[in-house]
Amino acid sequence: MEFNPDTGALAPSPQLAHSEEWFGAYRDYWWNADFLDLMAQRWRLADRHSLLDIGCGQCHWSRLLAPRMARGVHVSALDRDVKWAAGDAAIASAFAAFGASVAFRQGDAQALPFADDSFDVVTCQTVLIHLADPLAALREMRRVVRPGGIVICAEPCNLVQAALANATTTDLSIDELCDAFRYALLCERGKRAAGEGVLSLGDRLPRVFQLAGFTGIQTWLSDKAAPILPPYDDHETRVNLAELNAAHDDARAALWESQVDGWVAALHDVEAQAFVAGIHAKRAESQSELRALIDAQCYWDSGATLTYLVSAGK
């Protein structure tokens, strides 16, 4: 979810559906189960019978929420991407295993193809950060949720990643750290200028809820952190490390850089483009340093993120 190839958001390739590059095994570790149990109580999910998952992808998010809802819950899984909207038998079976049903549909989060007052729960995870008009999407979510229902959005502040330390950054100079933050800012501003969303929308999300007409807005932060610590001997760490390594493969790193180049071009700032090109030119050196640290079992990362959960009723 962040501003680097480890967790950054990529544009879809011709062969892959949106975000498919990042639908690896670690996505199943995004949340602590006991934290979701607590949130389910706060949201009274056990009393709710229908859920709309917007930008569903492979339904990672709704497969976590639906088991905490009323028995027999029906999930409507919406995605603009043809591949995800077509559904998947394995996903349907996963819902059926805990007594839920699911129906897939193609559609736009900013113009939902559902009637007013249709769902007990309307939700999305890391979707609004990729929309040109998240306010329009939230207004649509408010329209289709039932009176007494709830809208729940999980969105990050990715900019914070540039300020968090790991084994590759602890010895950097102040100028190098400032360059890393400048790169993150250019990704943020460039993505917005390109009309592709705001990767740090989480900070602003309560205000966007307010502008969309919601009242009774509540906000929490996920309590999940996923440290990578040597000797990397637990399954979650190994999965996390495998995805970190995969993200630094030449093909995927090049895809990230191509996306960033497009964002920064939208700023029409020659100096910014030259700066980003200079950062990208150091990729091989950075990859080599990272892999050497991992091979020596000296790489570590706090695994911290800043993910907001914002909800409101109607």
C-alpha positions in Angstrom: 0.0 0.0 0.0 3.0 2.4 0.2 5.2 4.5 -1.9 7.8 1.9 -2.8 7.9 -1.4 -4.8 7.4 -3.4 -1.5 3.8 -2.2 -1.1 3.1 0.4 -3.7 0.1 0.6 -5.9 0.6 -0.2 -9.6 -1.4 0.3 -12.7 -2.8 -2.9 -14.2 -0.8 -4.5 -16.9 -2.4 -5.8 -20.1 -2.3 -9.4 -18.7 -3.3 -8.8 -15.2 -6.4 -7.3 -13.5 -6.1 -4.3 -11.3 -3.9 -4.8 -8.2 -3.3 -8.5 -9.2 0.4 -7.9 -9.0 -0.1 -7.4 -5.3 -2.6 -10.1 -4.4 0.1 -12.3 -2.8 -0.2 -14.5 0.2 0.7 -11.7 2.6 -2.6 -9.9 1.9 -4.2 -12.5 4.2 -2.1 -11.1 7.1 -3.3 -7.5 6.8 -5.5 -7.5 9.9 -5.3 -8.9 13.4 -8.3 -11.2 13.9 -9.0 -10.1 17.5 -9.0 -6.4 16.3 -11.6 -7.3 13.7 -13.7 -9.1 16.3 -13.7 -5.9 18.4 -14.6 -3.8 15.4 -17.4 -6.2 14.5 -18.9 -5.6 18.0 -18.6 -1.9 17.6 -20.3 -2.0 14.2 -22.9 -4.5 15.4 -22.1 -6.7 12.4 -23.8 -9.7 13.9 -27.2 -7.9 13.3 -26.5 -7.1 9.7 -27.6 -9.4 6.8 -26.3 -7.8 3.6 -23.0 -6.3 2.5 -21.7 -4.5 -0.6 -18.0 -4.8 -1.1 -16.9 -2.1 -3.6 -13.7 -2.7 -5.5 -13.9 -6.2 -4.3 -10.9 -7.7 -6.2 -10.6 -11.2 -4.7 -12.9 -10.3 -1.8 -10.1 -10.3 0.8 -12.0 -7.7 2.8 -15.5 -9.0 2.6 -14.3 -12.5 3.4 -13.1 -11.1 6.7 -16.2 -9.1 7.5 -18.9 -11.6 6.3 -18.2 -14.3 8.9 -18.7 -11.7 11.6 -22.1 -10.8 10.2 -25.5 -12.5 10.6 -25.8 -16.1 9.5 -26.8 -16.3 5.8 -25.4 -12.9 5.0 -25.5 -12.0 1.3 -22.5 -10.3 -0.2 -22.7 -8.2 -3.4 -19.2 -8.0 -4.8 -18.6 -5.1 -7.2 -15.6 -4.3 -9.2 -14.9 -2.2 -12.4 -12.5 -4.8 -13.6 -14.0 -7.4 -15.9 -11.9 -10.2 -14.4 -12.9 -9.6 -10.8 -16.5 -8.9 -11.7 -16.8 -12.3 -13.4 -16.4 -13.9 -10.0 -14.6 -17.1 -9.0 -15.8 -20.5 -7.8 -13.2 -20.7 -5.1 -14.2 -17.4 -3.6 -17.9 -18.4 -3.7 -17.0 -21.7 -2.0 -15.1 -19.7 0.7 -18.3 -17.7 1.4 -20.5 -20.8 1.4 -18.2 -22.4 4.0 -19.5 -20.0 6.6 -23.1 -19.9 5.3 -22.8 -16.7 3.2 -23.7 -16.2 -0.5 -22.0 -13.9 -3.0 -23.0 -12.3 -6.3 -20.5 -10.6 -8.5 -21.2 -7.5 -10.6 -19.2 -5.0 -12.7 -19.7 -1.4 -11.9 -18.2 2.0 -11.0 -17.8 3.0 -7.4 -18.6 6.6 -8.3 -22.0 5.5 -9.9 -23.1 2.4 -8.1 -25.6 0.3 -10.1 -27.9 -0.3 -7.1 -31.1 1.2 -5.8 -31.3 3.6 -2.8 -31.3 2.0 0.6 -30.2 -1.5 -0.6 -27.6 -2.7 1.9 -27.0 -3.1 5.7 -23.3 -2.6 5.2 -21.4 -0.8 2.4 -17.7 -1.1 2.5 -14.4 -0.8 0.7 -10.7 -1.4 1.4 -7.9 0.6 -0.2 -10.2 1.7 -3.1 -10.9 5.3 -2.5 -7.2 6.1 -2.7 -7.3 5.1 -6.4 -10.4 7.2 -7.4 -10.3 10.5 -9.1 -13.4 11.5 -7.0 -13.7 9.7 -3.7 -16.3 12.2 -2.5 -18.6 11.0 -5.3 -18.0 7.4 -4.3 -18.9 8.2 -0.6 -22.0 10.0 -1.7 -23.0 6.9 -3.6 -22.2 4.7 -0.7 -24.4 6.8 1.5 -27.2 6.6 -1.1 -27.3 2.8 -1.3 -26.9 2.0 2.5 -30.1 1.5 4.4 -31.3 3.8 7.2 -29.7 2.3 10.3 -27.0 0.7 8.2 -23.3 1.5 8.2 -20.6 2.6 5.7 -17.1 1.4 6.5 -13.9 2.4 4.6 -10.4 1.2 5.3 -7.8 3.5 3.7 -4.1 4.2 4.4 -1.8 7.2 4.7 1.0 5.9 2.6 3.1 9.0 2.9 4.1 8.0 6.5 6.2 5.1 5.1 8.9 7.5 4.0 9.5 8.4 7.6 9.7 4.9 9.0 13.1 3.2 9.5 14.3 -0.1 8.4 17.7 -1.7 7.9 18.3 0.1 4.6 17.6 3.6 6.0 19.0 3.9 9.5 22.4 5.1 8.3 21.2 7.4 5.5 22.2 11.1 5.7 19.6 13.8 6.4 19.8 14.8 2.7 19.1 11.2 1.6 16.2 10.9 4.0 14.8 14.1 2.6 15.2 12.8 -0.9 13.2 9.7 0.0 10.4 11.9 1.4 10.5 14.2 -1.7 10.2 11.1 -3.9 7.1 10.0 -1.9 5.6 13.5 -2.2 6.1 13.5 -5.9 4.4 10.1 -6.2 1.5 11.5 -4.1 1.1 14.8 -6.0 1.7 13.2 -9.4 -0.9 10.5 -8.9 -3.4 13.1 -7.9 -2.5 15.3 -11.0 -2.9 12.3 -13.2 -6.5 11.9 -11.9 -5.7 8.5 -10.3 -6.4 9.3 -6.7 -4.5 10.2 -3.5 -2.4 7.5 -1.9 -2.6 9.2 1.5 -6.4 9.7 1.5 -6.7 8.0 4.9 -5.7 11.2 6.7 -8.5 13.2 5.0 -11.1 10.5 5.0 -13.2 11.7 8.0 -13.5 15.1 6.4 -14.5 13.5 3.1 -17.2 11.5 5.0 -18.4 14.8 6.4 -18.6 16.5 3.0 -20.5 13.5 1.7 -23.3 14.2 4.2 -22.5 11.7 6.9 -22.9 12.4 10.6 -21.8 10.3 13.6 -18.5 9.7 12.0 -16.1 7.4 13.9 -12.4 6.8 13.2 -10.0 4.1 14.3 -6.5 3.0 13.4 -5.6 -0.6 12.6 -3.5 -2.1 15.3 -1.6 -4.3 12.9 2.2 -4.1 12.5 4.1 -6.9 10.8 7.8 -6.7 11.7 10.4 -8.5 9.6 13.0 -9.8 12.0 15.8 -12.3 11.6 16.0 -15.2 11.6 12.8 -15.0 9.6 11.5 -18.3 11.1 7.7 -17.8 11.4 5.3 -18.2 8.5 4.0 -14.7 8.4 7.5 -13.2 8.3 8.6 -15.7 5.5 5.5 -14.7 3.4 6.2 -11.0 4.0 9.8 -11.4 3.1 9.0 -13.4 -0.1 6.7 -10.6 -1.3 9.4 -8.0 -0.5 11.9 -10.0 -2.6 9.4 -10.4 -5.4 8.6 -6.7 -5.4 12.3 -6.0 -6.1 12.5 -8.2 -9.1 13.5 -6.2 -12.2 10.1 -6.6 -14.0 8.0 -5.5 -11.1 10.3 -2.7 -10.0 10.3 -1.5 -13.6 6.5 -1.6 -13.7 6.4 0.6 -10.5 8.9 3.0 -12.0 6.9 3.3 -15.2 3.8 4.1 -13.2 5.7 6.8 -11.2 7.1 8.3 -14.3 3.6 8.7 -15.6 2.4 10.3 -12.4 5.3 12.8 -12.3 4.9 13.6 -16.0 1.4 14.9 -15.0 3.0 17.6 -12.9 4.7 19.1 -15.9 7.8 19.8 -13.8 11.1 19.1 -15.6 13.1 19.3 -12.3 10.8 16.8 -10.7 11.1 14.4 -13.6 14.9 14.6 -13.4 14.9 14.0 -9.7 12.7 10.9 -10.1 14.9 9.6 -12.9 17.9 10.0 -10.6 16.2 7.9 -7.9 15.2 5.2 -10.4 18.8 5.1 -11.7 19.9 3.9 -8.2 17.5 0.9 -8.3 20.1 -1.8 -9.0 22.3 -0.5 -6.1 19.3 -0.5 -3.8 18.3 -4.0 -4.8 21.8 -5.3 -4.2 22.0 -3.7 -0.8 18.6 -5.1 0.3 19.3 -8.7 -0.9 22.7 -8.6 0.8 21.1 -7.7 4.1 18.5 -10.4 3.8 21.1 -13.0 2.8 23.1 -12.1 5.9 20.0 -12.1 8.0 20.6 -8.5 9.0 17.5 -7.0 7.3 14.8 -5.8 9.7 11.6 -3.6 9.3 9.1 -2.5 11.9 6.3 -3.5 9.6 4.3 -0.5 10.7 1.6 1.1 8.6 -1.0 3.8 9.1 -4.4 2.5 8.1 -7.6 4.3 9.0 -11.0 2.7 9.5 -13.8 5.3 9.2 -17.4 4.5 9.6 -20.7 6.3 9.8 -24.4 5.4 9.7 -27.4 6.7 7.9 
